[in-house]
Amino acid sequence: MSNKNPFEIRSDMLALAKDYMDQQYQMNVSFAEKALETGRKSIEEVQGMYKMYSMEELMEKAKEMYSFVSKKD
């Protein structure tokens, strides 16, 4: 067990959230490209799938992931 301070734990949670959101974005892009290639989606529909997450969404995901750390169960 490591003895990380709260700042280090929050930093780790932010990094995990960023990795998660980056992977989710890449999956959306891949899905959009395949849907466009097969003709299942139009260009207009696919453009929404290329939207990158915002800083607020990243922070919300980090808070969600951090919530289990701060619980005292």
Secondary structure as UniProt FT lines:
FT   HELIX           6..38
FT   HELIX           43..47
FT   HELIX           48..50
FT   HELIX           55..70
//
